[in-house]
Amino acid sequence: MRRRALLLVPVLAGVLAGCGTGAPGAPAPGAGAGRTAPAPPPSASSSAPVPVPVPADRNPGRDTPPGTLLVADFGGDTVTFLHPERGPFASVRVGTAPYGLAVGADGRAWVATAEGVAVVDTRTRESLGRIPYRTRTGPVTDGEYRGGGMGIALAPDGKRLYTGVNVPGGPGVLEVVDTSARKVVDTVPVGRRPFDIDVSPDGREVYATNHDSFDVTAVRTGSPAARRFEVAPYGTEGGLGSWLKPHYAAVREDGRLLLPFEGERLAVLDPRTGEVGIEPMTANTHQHGAALTPDGTLLAVGTGPIGPDDAGASLTVRAQDGTERVIPLEGPHEDVAVSEDGRTAYVSGGFTRDGHWDGITVVDLADATTRRLPGGSRPLGITVLP
C-alpha cells in the first residue's frame, strides 16, 4: 500500500545515475519502492492527429504575433512556431536535439541543443547563431541520454543565461552565458542530468534539478559556491533502477521550490534552510513538467503509468491551498507552459522516453476541456511568446 503521510525529509547529498534505464538501450531495471519494472509507455493512439510538416526555411520576415507557441523539437534540429488555434506555421534550425528553451522580453529565444545554445529572433523568425559549450560532452548525438544542454533559464533582467549541461556518465555542469557578449563566462559543477534550471524571483540564485543524482544544486549568482540538497521522498534505493527521481521544479514567490513526484508527493524545498517538506498529491502517475500560473496555481504534467497500479497521463491543477483537479490527457507528455492570462495550459507531447507524439495538448483550465494541436517533432520545451 502506498503511503501519503506528511513527511519531513532531511537534506543529504546523493549521486546516483540512471532514469528508467542505466544507459541507452539497457533493459529497464526494477523501479524500487515496491514497484515492478514497467514496460515502455505505449505509442500515441491512432486517433492522434497527423502532424503538419513545416519546411525549415518557411520563415517570412514579418513580426510573430504575441501568444504564439514556441517548441523545441527534440526529435529534430529545429524550433517550431505554432498558432494556438491553427497550429504550426514556421520553423528555424537550431542544432541537434533541442531540449529546453527560454525567451526574454526582447524576443530572443535561447535554446539548449546537443551542440550549444542557439539564439533565435522570434519576432522575425531568424537564427542568430549558436554559442558553443565550454564543457566537453562527447560526440553530438540525440535521444534521451545525449550530452549537451537540457534545462535553461534567463535571469530576471535578461543579462545572464543559465544552462544545465549533461555530461554522459558523469556530473553535469551549469554554464553561465553573458547574453550581450553571447559567450560562456562561468561554469559550476552540478548533479547528474540537469533536467530543469530555475532562477529565484530576486535573481540571486539559480537551481539545477538533477534527475540522476536525486538532488537540486543551488548556485549563488556571481559566486562559484554551490549547495546540494537531496530531494528523494522515496529514498534513493534501487540505484540505477529507480524511476522515482526529481524532474522539473517551479519556484514560488516565497522562494521555495515545488517538485512533483508520481502524482503522490509534492516535495517543497526551502533553499534557505535545506528542509524538504512533503505534501500529498492525488494524480497517482509518473510526473515530469511543472509550471506556475500567474495566481500561483501549480501545473504538473503526468506522463502516465510506470507501474501496474498507476493511473494514466494527466495534468494536475493544484491550488495554493493544496486542493487539486486532475485533467486526463491522451498519452505521454513532457512539459507545460501557461498563457499570459492564466486560463490555458499548453502541454508538450514530446516526452523524453518512448510514447511521444508530434504535437501539444491545449487545456482550458476553467472547464477542463482538452484538444490536440499537431506540430513540432517530439516537442519537449515549450513557451508562450510575449
PyMOL commands that set and color helices and strands:
alter all, ss='L'
color gray80, all
select helices_A, chain A and resi 211-213+239-241
alter helices_A, ss='H'
color red, helices_A
select strands_A, chain A and resi 7-9+69-73+78-83+87-93+101-103+108-112+117-121+126-131+148-154+160-166+173-178+183-189+194-199+205-210+215-220+226-230+250-251+257-261+265-269+276-280+286-292+298-304+314-318+324-328+336-338+344-348+359-364+370-374+379-384
alter strands_A, ss='S'
color yellow, strands_A
deselect
rebuild
show_as cartoon
